[in-house]
Amino acid sequence: MTVPNHFELLGQSGDARLGRLTTPHGVVRTPAFMPVGTAGAMKGIHWREIRDSGADIVLGNTYHLMLRPGAERIAALGGLQVFTGWKGPMLTDSGGFQVMSLAQLRKVTEHAVTFRSHIDGASVELSPERAIEVQRLLGSDIAMQLDECVRLPAERNDIERAMQLSLRWAERCKLAFESAPQGHMLFGIVQGGDVPALRHASARGLVDLGFHGYAIGGLAVGEPQDVMLRMIEETAPHLPQDRPRYLMGVGTPDDLLHAIARGIDMFDCVLPTRNGRHGLAFTRRGPVNLRNARHADDPRPLDEESAWPATSGYSRAYLHHLIKSGEALGAMLLSEINIAYYQGLMQGARDAIARGEFGDFSAGVRQAWQRGDLTPR
């Protein structure tokens, strides 16, 4: 079956790519960062702040939504967008990350992964076919194949076994997807750990099968940044130019700039909201730890030039007070500040690529980080 293309490559600056991905629920401008709403919600931040920040697409998780409230229930209530109130595009991870993160609660066979639910201990089977069925019931715009993700470092034999299993599961996912086609898309996931030859083989196998887009999985799972970047460099040339490329679970602002420069179009990560809940704010002058006592008497905002109200409208002293006091508002404000920063970074990257100046943009962002925060009064 010919796989339709929903992605337009609009321009390049070096290997950095500017694109547009059209989904049933709207257009995604790329490079794009997807805030993570694992269970159908963002921790500490409302959908309106996510939308106002400039996010076009968000991520939900098949495994968690399958357990609670249940895919069939969400389908009966109108699908994920209606259920959650997020009106834009959604991508759902297949549950493959949980194969790694819940290693003590699962068993992997050729047929499926069997989990012991972290909620009530019940046995739950997730096969490639069930992963596609759940994502269809959820109504996500972009579904991901079920894969096995291996934490690094790992033995080559373990990496190769998981990569080959993921390829076989990719074929089963595509067959299940095509058995009841709808308007959404299916992405394959390149595995292969930190072994270039396995990355090449995985990418070639997925391209031969044919997907709407291609993700690079199994990175940011314990390896140094230079290894991650080398695996991107090894993988990207084996993926079609005219399909979106998604680097899963990444990462810091520095990671994003490096990956965009290597041809990646889409990202997701819990860092903006997780770090916000723990008192760390991302700013154009670098990260600011609001738990630090030096902020207790500082009347300055995080960034007086920011257009985002929470970034320019609250003093550091107040944010420090909220975080140290354990007030929920502190986590909420820093989460939205961080999401807004990430979305601003993506908009800056898109604008720079359109001008053919991504290298200068990236260098300028890093120089601002290196100059650091302004000295307190």
Contacts in CASP RR format, 6 or more apart in sequence:
PFRMAT RR
TARGET T0000
AUTHOR 0000-0000-0000
METHOD contacts of the structure
MODEL  1
MTVPNHFELLGQSGDARLGRLTTPHGVVRTPAFMPVGTAGAMKGIHWREI
RDSGADIVLGNTYHLMLRPGAERIAALGGLQVFTGWKGPMLTDSGGFQVM
SLAQLRKVTEHAVTFRSHIDGASVELSPERAIEVQRLLGSDIAMQLDECV
RLPAERNDIERAMQLSLRWAERCKLAFESAPQGHMLFGIVQGGDVPALRH
ASARGLVDLGFHGYAIGGLAVGEPQDVMLRMIEETAPHLPQDRPRYLMGV
GTPDDLLHAIARGIDMFDCVLPTRNGRHGLAFTRRGPVNLRNARHADDPR
PLDEESAWPATSGYSRAYLHHLIKSGEALGAMLLSEINIAYYQGLMQGAR
DAIARGEFGDFSAGVRQAWQRGDLTPR
1 178 0 8 1.000
3 210 0 8 1.000
3 211 0 8 1.000
3 212 0 8 1.000
4 212 0 8 1.000
5 212 0 8 1.000
5 242 0 8 1.000
5 243 0 8 1.000
6 21 0 8 1.000
6 22 0 8 1.000
6 23 0 8 1.000
6 185 0 8 1.000
6 212 0 8 1.000
7 19 0 8 1.000
7 20 0 8 1.000
7 21 0 8 1.000
7 22 0 8 1.000
7 212 0 8 1.000
7 213 0 8 1.000
7 242 0 8 1.000
7 243 0 8 1.000
7 244 0 8 1.000
8 19 0 8 1.000
8 20 0 8 1.000
8 21 0 8 1.000
8 22 0 8 1.000
9 17 0 8 1.000
9 18 0 8 1.000
9 19 0 8 1.000
9 241 0 8 1.000
9 242 0 8 1.000
10 18 0 8 1.000
10 19 0 8 1.000
10 20 0 8 1.000
10 354 0 8 1.000
11 17 0 8 1.000
11 18 0 8 1.000
11 19 0 8 1.000
11 353 0 8 1.000
11 354 0 8 1.000
12 18 0 8 1.000
12 353 0 8 1.000
12 356 0 8 1.000
13 352 0 8 1.000
13 353 0 8 1.000
13 355 0 8 1.000
13 356 0 8 1.000
13 357 0 8 1.000
13 358 0 8 1.000
13 359 0 8 1.000
14 261 0 8 1.000
14 356 0 8 1.000
14 358 0 8 1.000
14 359 0 8 1.000
15 236 0 8 1.000
15 261 0 8 1.000
15 262 0 8 1.000
15 263 0 8 1.000
16 31 0 8 1.000
16 260 0 8 1.000
16 261 0 8 1.000
16 263 0 8 1.000
16 349 0 8 1.000
16 352 0 8 1.000
16 353 0 8 1.000
16 358 0 8 1.000
16 359 0 8 1.000
17 30 0 8 1.000
17 31 0 8 1.000
17 245 0 8 1.000
17 260 0 8 1.000
17 263 0 8 1.000
17 265 0 8 1.000
17 353 0 8 1.000
18 30 0 8 1.000
18 31 0 8 1.000
18 350 0 8 1.000
18 353 0 8 1.000
18 354 0 8 1.000
19 29 0 8 1.000
19 30 0 8 1.000
19 265 0 8 1.000
20 27 0 8 1.000
20 28 0 8 1.000
20 29 0 8 1.000
20 30 0 8 1.000
21 27 0 8 1.000
21 28 0 8 1.000
21 30 0 8 1.000
21 32 0 8 1.000
21 244 0 8 1.000
21 265 0 8 1.000
21 266 0 8 1.000
22 28 0 8 1.000
23 57 0 8 1.000
23 89 0 8 1.000
23 141 0 8 1.000
23 142 0 8 1.000
23 184 0 8 1.000
23 185 0 8 1.000
24 89 0 8 1.000
24 141 0 8 1.000
24 183 0 8 1.000
24 184 0 8 1.000
25 81 0 8 1.000
25 87 0 8 1.000
25 88 0 8 1.000
25 89 0 8 1.000
25 90 0 8 1.000
25 141 0 8 1.000
26 56 0 8 1.000
26 88 0 8 1.000
26 89 0 8 1.000
26 141 0 8 1.000
27 56 0 8 1.000
28 56 0 8 1.000
28 57 0 8 1.000
28 89 0 8 1.000
28 266 0 8 1.000
29 56 0 8 1.000
29 346 0 8 1.000
29 350 0 8 1.000
30 244 0 8 1.000
30 265 0 8 1.000
30 266 0 8 1.000
30 350 0 8 1.000
31 256 0 8 1.000
31 260 0 8 1.000
31 264 0 8 1.000
31 265 0 8 1.000
31 266 0 8 1.000
31 267 0 8 1.000
31 346 0 8 1.000
31 349 0 8 1.000
31 350 0 8 1.000
31 353 0 8 1.000
32 55 0 8 1.000
32 56 0 8 1.000
32 57 0 8 1.000
32 265 0 8 1.000
32 266 0 8 1.000
32 267 0 8 1.000
32 346 0 8 1.000
33 55 0 8 1.000
33 256 0 8 1.000
33 266 0 8 1.000
33 267 0 8 1.000
33 268 0 8 1.000
33 269 0 8 1.000
33 342 0 8 1.000
33 343 0 8 1.000
33 345 0 8 1.000
33 346 0 8 1.000
34 55 0 8 1.000
34 57 0 8 1.000
34 58 0 8 1.000
34 59 0 8 1.000
34 91 0 8 1.000
34 266 0 8 1.000
34 267 0 8 1.000
34 268 0 8 1.000
35 42 0 8 1.000
35 45 0 8 1.000
35 50 0 8 1.000
35 55 0 8 1.000
35 58 0 8 1.000
35 59 0 8 1.000
35 268 0 8 1.000
35 272 0 8 1.000
35 273 0 8 1.000
35 339 0 8 1.000
35 342 0 8 1.000
36 42 0 8 1.000
36 58 0 8 1.000
36 59 0 8 1.000
36 60 0 8 1.000
36 268 0 8 1.000
36 269 0 8 1.000
36 270 0 8 1.000
36 273 0 8 1.000
37 43 0 8 1.000
37 58 0 8 1.000
37 59 0 8 1.000
37 60 0 8 1.000
37 61 0 8 1.000
38 59 0 8 1.000
38 60 0 8 1.000
38 61 0 8 1.000
38 64 0 8 1.000
38 270 0 8 1.000
39 60 0 8 1.000
39 61 0 8 1.000
39 64 0 8 1.000
39 65 0 8 1.000
39 68 0 8 1.000
40 60 0 8 1.000
40 65 0 8 1.000
40 80 0 8 1.000
40 83 0 8 1.000
40 84 0 8 1.000
40 86 0 8 1.000
41 84 0 8 1.000
42 50 0 8 1.000
42 58 0 8 1.000
42 273 0 8 1.000
42 335 0 8 1.000
42 339 0 8 1.000
43 273 0 8 1.000
43 274 0 8 1.000
43 277 0 8 1.000
43 331 0 8 1.000
43 335 0 8 1.000
44 273 0 8 1.000
44 277 0 8 1.000
44 328 0 8 1.000
44 331 0 8 1.000
44 332 0 8 1.000
44 335 0 8 1.000
45 273 0 8 1.000
45 332 0 8 1.000
45 335 0 8 1.000
45 336 0 8 1.000
45 339 0 8 1.000
47 84 0 8 1.000
47 85 0 8 1.000
47 86 0 8 1.000
49 336 0 8 1.000
49 339 0 8 1.000
49 340 0 8 1.000
50 58 0 8 1.000
50 86 0 8 1.000
50 339 0 8 1.000
53 308 0 8 1.000
53 336 0 8 1.000
53 339 0 8 1.000
53 340 0 8 1.000
53 342 0 8 1.000
53 343 0 8 1.000
53 344 0 8 1.000
54 343 0 8 1.000
54 344 0 8 1.000
54 347 0 8 1.000
55 339 0 8 1.000
55 343 0 8 1.000
56 88 0 8 1.000
56 89 0 8 1.000
57 88 0 8 1.000
57 89 0 8 1.000
57 90 0 8 1.000
57 91 0 8 1.000
57 141 0 8 1.000
57 142 0 8 1.000
58 86 0 8 1.000
58 88 0 8 1.000
58 89 0 8 1.000
58 90 0 8 1.000
58 91 0 8 1.000
59 90 0 8 1.000
59 91 0 8 1.000
59 92 0 8 1.000
59 93 0 8 1.000
59 268 0 8 1.000
60 80 0 8 1.000
60 90 0 8 1.000
60 91 0 8 1.000
60 92 0 8 1.000
60 93 0 8 1.000
60 140 0 8 1.000
61 92 0 8 1.000
61 93 0 8 1.000
61 95 0 8 1.000
61 97 0 8 1.000
61 98 0 8 1.000
62 71 0 8 1.000
62 92 0 8 1.000
62 93 0 8 1.000
62 94 0 8 1.000
62 95 0 8 1.000
62 126 0 8 1.000
62 131 0 8 1.000
62 134 0 8 1.000
62 135 0 8 1.000
62 138 0 8 1.000
62 144 0 8 1.000
63 93 0 8 1.000
63 95 0 8 1.000
63 96 0 8 1.000
63 98 0 8 1.000
63 115 0 8 1.000
63 126 0 8 1.000
65 71 0 8 1.000
65 74 0 8 1.000
65 80 0 8 1.000
65 92 0 8 1.000
65 134 0 8 1.000
65 138 0 8 1.000
66 124 0 8 1.000
66 126 0 8 1.000
66 134 0 8 1.000
67 117 0 8 1.000
67 118 0 8 1.000
67 119 0 8 1.000
67 124 0 8 1.000
68 119 0 8 1.000
71 133 0 8 1.000
71 134 0 8 1.000
71 137 0 8 1.000
71 138 0 8 1.000
72 137 0 8 1.000
74 80 0 8 1.000
74 83 0 8 1.000
74 137 0 8 1.000
74 138 0 8 1.000
75 137 0 8 1.000
75 138 0 8 1.000
75 139 0 8 1.000
77 83 0 8 1.000
79 137 0 8 1.000
79 138 0 8 1.000
79 139 0 8 1.000
80 86 0 8 1.000
80 90 0 8 1.000
80 92 0 8 1.000
80 138 0 8 1.000
80 139 0 8 1.000
80 140 0 8 1.000
81 87 0 8 1.000
81 88 0 8 1.000
81 90 0 8 1.000
81 139 0 8 1.000
88 141 0 8 1.000
89 141 0 8 1.000
89 142 0 8 1.000
90 138 0 8 1.000
90 139 0 8 1.000
90 140 0 8 1.000
90 141 0 8 1.000
90 142 0 8 1.000
91 140 0 8 1.000
91 141 0 8 1.000
91 142 0 8 1.000
91 143 0 8 1.000
91 144 0 8 1.000
91 268 0 8 1.000
92 135 0 8 1.000
92 138 0 8 1.000
92 140 0 8 1.000
92 142 0 8 1.000
92 143 0 8 1.000
92 144 0 8 1.000
93 144 0 8 1.000
93 248 0 8 1.000
93 268 0 8 1.000
94 131 0 8 1.000
94 135 0 8 1.000
94 143 0 8 1.000
94 144 0 8 1.000
94 145 0 8 1.000
94 146 0 8 1.000
94 147 0 8 1.000
94 173 0 8 1.000
94 189 0 8 1.000
95 126 0 8 1.000
95 131 0 8 1.000
95 144 0 8 1.000
95 146 0 8 1.000
96 113 0 8 1.000
96 146 0 8 1.000
96 147 0 8 1.000
96 148 0 8 1.000
96 149 0 8 1.000
97 149 0 8 1.000
97 248 0 8 1.000
97 249 0 8 1.000
98 106 0 8 1.000
98 115 0 8 1.000
99 106 0 8 1.000
99 108 0 8 1.000
99 113 0 8 1.000
99 147 0 8 1.000
99 148 0 8 1.000
99 149 0 8 1.000
100 148 0 8 1.000
100 149 0 8 1.000
100 150 0 8 1.000
100 151 0 8 1.000
100 221 0 8 1.000
102 115 0 8 1.000
102 118 0 8 1.000
103 151 0 8 1.000
105 115 0 8 1.000
105 116 0 8 1.000
105 117 0 8 1.000
105 118 0 8 1.000
106 113 0 8 1.000
106 114 0 8 1.000
106 115 0 8 1.000
106 116 0 8 1.000
107 113 0 8 1.000
107 114 0 8 1.000
108 148 0 8 1.000
108 165 0 8 1.000
110 165 0 8 1.000
110 168 0 8 1.000
111 127 0 8 1.000
112 125 0 8 1.000
112 126 0 8 1.000
112 127 0 8 1.000
112 128 0 8 1.000
112 130 0 8 1.000
113 125 0 8 1.000
113 126 0 8 1.000
113 127 0 8 1.000
113 146 0 8 1.000
113 148 0 8 1.000
114 123 0 8 1.000
114 124 0 8 1.000
114 125 0 8 1.000
114 126 0 8 1.000
115 123 0 8 1.000
115 124 0 8 1.000
115 125 0 8 1.000
115 126 0 8 1.000
116 122 0 8 1.000
116 123 0 8 1.000
116 124 0 8 1.000
117 123 0 8 1.000
117 124 0 8 1.000
126 134 0 8 1.000
126 146 0 8 1.000
127 146 0 8 1.000
127 172 0 8 1.000
128 145 0 8 1.000
128 146 0 8 1.000
128 169 0 8 1.000
128 170 0 8 1.000
128 172 0 8 1.000
128 173 0 8 1.000
128 176 0 8 1.000
129 172 0 8 1.000
129 173 0 8 1.000
129 176 0 8 1.000
131 144 0 8 1.000
131 145 0 8 1.000
131 146 0 8 1.000
131 173 0 8 1.000
132 143 0 8 1.000
132 146 0 8 1.000
132 173 0 8 1.000
132 176 0 8 1.000
132 177 0 8 1.000
132 186 0 8 1.000
133 176 0 8 1.000
135 143 0 8 1.000
135 144 0 8 1.000
135 184 0 8 1.000
136 143 0 8 1.000
136 180 0 8 1.000
136 182 0 8 1.000
136 184 0 8 1.000
139 182 0 8 1.000
139 184 0 8 1.000
140 184 0 8 1.000
141 184 0 8 1.000
141 185 0 8 1.000
142 184 0 8 1.000
142 185 0 8 1.000
142 186 0 8 1.000
142 187 0 8 1.000
142 212 0 8 1.000
143 177 0 8 1.000
143 184 0 8 1.000
143 185 0 8 1.000
143 186 0 8 1.000
143 187 0 8 1.000
144 186 0 8 1.000
144 187 0 8 1.000
144 188 0 8 1.000
144 189 0 8 1.000
144 215 0 8 1.000
145 166 0 8 1.000
145 169 0 8 1.000
145 170 0 8 1.000
145 173 0 8 1.000
145 174 0 8 1.000
145 186 0 8 1.000
145 187 0 8 1.000
145 188 0 8 1.000
145 189 0 8 1.000
145 211 0 8 1.000
146 169 0 8 1.000
146 173 0 8 1.000
147 162 0 8 1.000
147 166 0 8 1.000
147 169 0 8 1.000
147 170 0 8 1.000
147 188 0 8 1.000
147 189 0 8 1.000
147 191 0 8 1.000
147 217 0 8 1.000
148 162 0 8 1.000
148 165 0 8 1.000
148 166 0 8 1.000
148 169 0 8 1.000
148 191 0 8 1.000
149 162 0 8 1.000
149 191 0 8 1.000
149 217 0 8 1.000
149 218 0 8 1.000
149 221 0 8 1.000
150 158 0 8 1.000
150 159 0 8 1.000
150 162 0 8 1.000
150 191 0 8 1.000
150 192 0 8 1.000
150 193 0 8 1.000
150 218 0 8 1.000
150 221 0 8 1.000
151 221 0 8 1.000
151 222 0 8 1.000
152 193 0 8 1.000
152 194 0 8 1.000
152 218 0 8 1.000
152 221 0 8 1.000
152 222 0 8 1.000
152 223 0 8 1.000
152 227 0 8 1.000
153 194 0 8 1.000
153 222 0 8 1.000
153 223 0 8 1.000
154 193 0 8 1.000
156 195 0 8 1.000
156 198 0 8 1.000
159 191 0 8 1.000
159 192 0 8 1.000
159 193 0 8 1.000
159 194 0 8 1.000
159 195 0 8 1.000
159 198 0 8 1.000
160 192 0 8 1.000
160 195 0 8 1.000
160 198 0 8 1.000
162 191 0 8 1.000
162 192 0 8 1.000
163 191 0 8 1.000
163 192 0 8 1.000
163 193 0 8 1.000
163 198 0 8 1.000
163 201 0 8 1.000
163 202 0 8 1.000
166 189 0 8 1.000
166 191 0 8 1.000
166 202 0 8 1.000
167 202 0 8 1.000
167 205 0 8 1.000
167 206 0 8 1.000
170 188 0 8 1.000
170 189 0 8 1.000
170 205 0 8 1.000
170 206 0 8 1.000
170 209 0 8 1.000
170 211 0 8 1.000
171 209 0 8 1.000
173 186 0 8 1.000
173 188 0 8 1.000
174 186 0 8 1.000
174 209 0 8 1.000
174 210 0 8 1.000
174 211 0 8 1.000
177 186 0 8 1.000
185 212 0 8 1.000
185 213 0 8 1.000
186 211 0 8 1.000
186 212 0 8 1.000
186 213 0 8 1.000
187 211 0 8 1.000
187 212 0 8 1.000
187 213 0 8 1.000
187 214 0 8 1.000
187 215 0 8 1.000
187 244 0 8 1.000
187 246 0 8 1.000
188 206 0 8 1.000
188 209 0 8 1.000
188 211 0 8 1.000
188 213 0 8 1.000
188 214 0 8 1.000
188 215 0 8 1.000
189 206 0 8 1.000
189 214 0 8 1.000
189 215 0 8 1.000
189 216 0 8 1.000
189 217 0 8 1.000
189 248 0 8 1.000
190 199 0 8 1.000
190 202 0 8 1.000
190 203 0 8 1.000
190 206 0 8 1.000
190 214 0 8 1.000
190 215 0 8 1.000
190 216 0 8 1.000
190 217 0 8 1.000
190 235 0 8 1.000
190 239 0 8 1.000
191 198 0 8 1.000
191 199 0 8 1.000
191 202 0 8 1.000
191 217 0 8 1.000
191 218 0 8 1.000
192 198 0 8 1.000
192 199 0 8 1.000
192 202 0 8 1.000
192 218 0 8 1.000
193 199 0 8 1.000
193 218 0 8 1.000
193 219 0 8 1.000
193 223 0 8 1.000
193 231 0 8 1.000
194 223 0 8 1.000
194 227 0 8 1.000
194 230 0 8 1.000
194 231 0 8 1.000
196 230 0 8 1.000
196 231 0 8 1.000
196 234 0 8 1.000
199 231 0 8 1.000
199 234 0 8 1.000
199 235 0 8 1.000
199 238 0 8 1.000
200 234 0 8 1.000
200 235 0 8 1.000
200 238 0 8 1.000
203 214 0 8 1.000
203 235 0 8 1.000
203 238 0 8 1.000
203 239 0 8 1.000
204 238 0 8 1.000
206 214 0 8 1.000
207 214 0 8 1.000
207 238 0 8 1.000
207 239 0 8 1.000
207 240 0 8 1.000
211 243 0 8 1.000
212 243 0 8 1.000
212 244 0 8 1.000
213 243 0 8 1.000
213 244 0 8 1.000
213 245 0 8 1.000
213 246 0 8 1.000
214 239 0 8 1.000
214 240 0 8 1.000
214 243 0 8 1.000
214 244 0 8 1.000
214 245 0 8 1.000
214 246 0 8 1.000
215 245 0 8 1.000
215 246 0 8 1.000
215 247 0 8 1.000
215 248 0 8 1.000
216 231 0 8 1.000
216 232 0 8 1.000
216 235 0 8 1.000
216 236 0 8 1.000
216 245 0 8 1.000
216 246 0 8 1.000
216 247 0 8 1.000
216 248 0 8 1.000
216 264 0 8 1.000
217 247 0 8 1.000
217 248 0 8 1.000
217 249 0 8 1.000
218 248 0 8 1.000
219 228 0 8 1.000
219 231 0 8 1.000
219 232 0 8 1.000
219 247 0 8 1.000
219 248 0 8 1.000
219 249 0 8 1.000
219 250 0 8 1.000
220 228 0 8 1.000
220 248 0 8 1.000
220 249 0 8 1.000
220 250 0 8 1.000
220 251 0 8 1.000
220 255 0 8 1.000
220 269 0 8 1.000
225 254 0 8 1.000
225 255 0 8 1.000
225 258 0 8 1.000
228 250 0 8 1.000
228 255 0 8 1.000
229 258 0 8 1.000
229 259 0 8 1.000
229 262 0 8 1.000
232 247 0 8 1.000
232 259 0 8 1.000
232 262 0 8 1.000
232 263 0 8 1.000
232 264 0 8 1.000
233 262 0 8 1.000
236 245 0 8 1.000
236 262 0 8 1.000
236 263 0 8 1.000
236 264 0 8 1.000
239 245 0 8 1.000
244 265 0 8 1.000
244 266 0 8 1.000
245 263 0 8 1.000
245 264 0 8 1.000
245 265 0 8 1.000
245 266 0 8 1.000
246 264 0 8 1.000
246 265 0 8 1.000
246 266 0 8 1.000
246 267 0 8 1.000
246 268 0 8 1.000
247 259 0 8 1.000
247 264 0 8 1.000
247 266 0 8 1.000
247 267 0 8 1.000
248 268 0 8 1.000
249 267 0 8 1.000
249 268 0 8 1.000
249 269 0 8 1.000
249 270 0 8 1.000
250 256 0 8 1.000
250 259 0 8 1.000
250 267 0 8 1.000
250 268 0 8 1.000
250 269 0 8 1.000
251 267 0 8 1.000
251 269 0 8 1.000
251 271 0 8 1.000
252 271 0 8 1.000
253 282 0 8 1.000
253 341 0 8 1.000
253 342 0 8 1.000
253 345 0 8 1.000
253 365 0 8 1.000
253 369 0 8 1.000
254 366 0 8 1.000
254 369 0 8 1.000
256 267 0 8 1.000
256 342 0 8 1.000
256 345 0 8 1.000
256 346 0 8 1.000
256 349 0 8 1.000
257 345 0 8 1.000
257 349 0 8 1.000
257 362 0 8 1.000
257 365 0 8 1.000
257 366 0 8 1.000
259 267 0 8 1.000
260 349 0 8 1.000
260 358 0 8 1.000
260 362 0 8 1.000
261 358 0 8 1.000
261 359 0 8 1.000
261 362 0 8 1.000
271 338 0 8 1.000
272 282 0 8 1.000
272 335 0 8 1.000
272 338 0 8 1.000
272 339 0 8 1.000
272 341 0 8 1.000
272 342 0 8 1.000
273 335 0 8 1.000
273 338 0 8 1.000
273 339 0 8 1.000
275 281 0 8 1.000
275 282 0 8 1.000
275 287 0 8 1.000
275 334 0 8 1.000
275 338 0 8 1.000
276 331 0 8 1.000
276 334 0 8 1.000
276 335 0 8 1.000
276 337 0 8 1.000
276 338 0 8 1.000
277 331 0 8 1.000
277 334 0 8 1.000
277 335 0 8 1.000
278 291 0 8 1.000
279 289 0 8 1.000
279 290 0 8 1.000
279 291 0 8 1.000
279 323 0 8 1.000
279 330 0 8 1.000
279 331 0 8 1.000
279 334 0 8 1.000
280 287 0 8 1.000
280 288 0 8 1.000
280 289 0 8 1.000
280 290 0 8 1.000
280 334 0 8 1.000
280 338 0 8 1.000
281 287 0 8 1.000
281 288 0 8 1.000
281 290 0 8 1.000
281 302 0 8 1.000
281 319 0 8 1.000
281 334 0 8 1.000
281 337 0 8 1.000
281 338 0 8 1.000
281 341 0 8 1.000
282 337 0 8 1.000
282 338 0 8 1.000
282 341 0 8 1.000
282 342 0 8 1.000
283 302 0 8 1.000
283 303 0 8 1.000
283 306 0 8 1.000
283 311 0 8 1.000
283 337 0 8 1.000
283 341 0 8 1.000
283 373 0 8 1.000
284 303 0 8 1.000
284 305 0 8 1.000
284 306 0 8 1.000
284 341 0 8 1.000
284 365 0 8 1.000
284 368 0 8 1.000
284 369 0 8 1.000
285 303 0 8 1.000
285 368 0 8 1.000
285 369 0 8 1.000
285 371 0 8 1.000
285 372 0 8 1.000
285 373 0 8 1.000
285 374 0 8 1.000
286 368 0 8 1.000
286 369 0 8 1.000
286 372 0 8 1.000
286 373 0 8 1.000
288 295 0 8 1.000
288 302 0 8 1.000
288 316 0 8 1.000
288 373 0 8 1.000
290 316 0 8 1.000
290 319 0 8 1.000
290 320 0 8 1.000
290 323 0 8 1.000
290 334 0 8 1.000
291 320 0 8 1.000
291 323 0 8 1.000
291 324 0 8 1.000
292 320 0 8 1.000
293 320 0 8 1.000
294 376 0 8 1.000
295 316 0 8 1.000
295 317 0 8 1.000
295 319 0 8 1.000
295 320 0 8 1.000
295 376 0 8 1.000
296 317 0 8 1.000
296 320 0 8 1.000
296 321 0 8 1.000
297 317 0 8 1.000
298 315 0 8 1.000
298 316 0 8 1.000
298 317 0 8 1.000
298 320 0 8 1.000
298 376 0 8 1.000
298 377 0 8 1.000
299 315 0 8 1.000
299 316 0 8 1.000
299 317 0 8 1.000
299 377 0 8 1.000
300 315 0 8 1.000
300 316 0 8 1.000
300 374 0 8 1.000
300 376 0 8 1.000
300 377 0 8 1.000
301 311 0 8 1.000
301 312 0 8 1.000
301 313 0 8 1.000
301 314 0 8 1.000
301 315 0 8 1.000
301 316 0 8 1.000
302 311 0 8 1.000
302 312 0 8 1.000
302 314 0 8 1.000
302 316 0 8 1.000
302 319 0 8 1.000
302 337 0 8 1.000
303 311 0 8 1.000
303 312 0 8 1.000
304 312 0 8 1.000
305 312 0 8 1.000
306 312 0 8 1.000
306 340 0 8 1.000
308 336 0 8 1.000
308 337 0 8 1.000
308 340 0 8 1.000
308 341 0 8 1.000
310 333 0 8 1.000
310 336 0 8 1.000
310 337 0 8 1.000
310 340 0 8 1.000
311 337 0 8 1.000
311 340 0 8 1.000
311 341 0 8 1.000
314 333 0 8 1.000
319 330 0 8 1.000
319 333 0 8 1.000
319 334 0 8 1.000
321 327 0 8 1.000
322 329 0 8 1.000
322 330 0 8 1.000
322 333 0 8 1.000
323 330 0 8 1.000
323 331 0 8 1.000
323 334 0 8 1.000
345 365 0 8 1.000
348 361 0 8 1.000
349 358 0 8 1.000
349 361 0 8 1.000
349 362 0 8 1.000
351 361 0 8 1.000
352 358 0 8 1.000
352 359 0 8 1.000
352 360 0 8 1.000
352 361 0 8 1.000
352 362 0 8 1.000
END
